[in-house]
């Protein structure tokens, strides 16, 4: 499913959260898809089941997954995910910084718009 970096400054549970979020964001894990059980995933990536459980709880708190008692943990539908205003603000600042750097490097505003449009088309999210 994914690899963990034992030398990383990030905790194992944060790496699990980030990896699963990446799989959801890129569409590898589809909405309503069942995640591996805590035991199965902990065996697969050889970490403590409590660490996987903590990661699943954090993903649920962030709205990426939901748990159905007795059935397992599933990927949430995008419209069911709450908008995290703090995260949205942080990403907006990051995007702003990237745009400033592109402009500094001489990329025209039109080409920046085209890049953004191309990225959205690749994802199938073109409005």
C-alpha positions in Angstrom: 0.0 0.0 0.0 2.7 2.5 1.0 6.1 2.9 2.6 7.1 4.4 5.9 10.3 6.3 6.5 11.6 5.3 9.9 14.2 8.1 9.7 11.6 10.8 9.2 11.0 13.5 11.8 7.3 12.8 11.3 5.7 10.2 13.6 4.7 6.9 12.2 1.0 7.7 12.7 1.4 11.0 10.9 3.0 9.2 8.0 0.1 6.7 7.9 -2.4 9.6 7.9 -0.5 11.4 5.1 -0.1 8.3 3.0 -3.8 7.4 3.2 -4.8 11.0 2.5 -2.6 10.9 -0.6 -4.2 7.7 -1.8 -7.6 9.3 -1.3 -6.7 12.6 -2.9 -5.1 10.9 -6.0 -8.2 8.6 -6.4 -6.3 5.4 -5.6 -8.8 4.9 -2.8 -12.3 5.7 -4.2 -15.2 7.2 -2.2 -17.1 4.5 -0.3 -14.1 2.1 -0.6 -13.3 0.1 2.4 -9.9 0.6 4.0 -8.0 -2.5 5.3 -8.9 -3.4 8.8 -6.6 -2.1 11.5 -5.1 -5.5 12.1 -4.6 -6.2 8.4 -2.9 -2.8 7.8 -0.7 -3.1 10.9 0.4 -6.5 9.7 1.1 -5.3 6.2 3.2 -2.3 7.2 4.5 -4.0 10.4 3.5 -1.4 12.9 1.5 -1.5 16.1 -2.3 -1.8 15.6 -2.8 1.1 18.1 -0.8 3.3 15.7 -3.1 2.4 12.8 -6.2 3.0 15.0 -4.9 6.4 15.9 -4.3 7.3 12.3 -7.8 6.1 11.3 -9.3 8.2 14.2 -7.4 11.3 12.9 -8.5 10.6 9.3 -12.1 10.4 10.6 -11.7 13.6 12.6 -10.5 15.3 9.4 -13.4 13.9 7.4 -11.5 11.7 5.0 -13.0 8.5 6.3 -16.0 7.3 8.3 -16.4 4.1 10.4 -19.4 1.8 10.4 -19.5 -0.3 13.6 -18.9 -3.9 12.7 -18.3 -3.2 9.0 -15.1 -1.2 8.9 -13.7 2.1 7.8 -14.6 3.7 4.5 -13.5 6.6 2.3 -15.9 9.6 2.7 -17.7 11.1 -0.2 -16.0 14.5 -1.1 -19.2 16.4 -0.4 -19.4 14.9 3.1 -16.0 16.2 4.0 -16.1 19.4 6.1 -14.1 22.3 4.9 -11.1 22.9 7.2 -10.8 26.7 7.1 -7.4 26.6 8.8 -6.1 24.1 6.2 -7.7 26.0 3.4 -6.0 29.3 4.5 -2.7 27.5 4.7 -3.0 26.0 1.2 -4.1 29.4 -0.1 -0.9 31.0 1.3 1.2 28.1 -0.2 -0.5 28.6 -3.6 0.2 32.4 -3.4 3.8 31.8 -2.6 4.1 29.4 -5.6 2.5 31.9 -7.9 4.8 34.7 -6.7 7.8 32.5 -7.4 6.5 31.6 -10.9 6.0 35.3 -11.7 9.5 36.0 -10.4 10.9 33.3 -12.7 9.2 35.1 -15.6 6.2 32.9 -16.2 3.3 35.0 -17.4 0.0 35.1 -15.6 -1.6 33.5 -18.7 0.8 30.6 -18.6 0.2 30.2 -14.8 -3.6 30.0 -15.5 -2.9 27.5 -18.3 -0.8 25.4 -15.8 -3.7 25.4 -13.3 -6.2 24.5 -16.0 -4.0 21.7 -17.2 -3.7 20.3 -13.7 -7.5 20.5 -13.2 -8.1 18.8 -16.6 -5.7 15.9 -15.6 -7.8 15.4 -12.5 -11.0 15.5 -14.5 -12.1 18.5 -12.4 -12.2 21.2 -15.1 -15.0 23.6 -14.4 
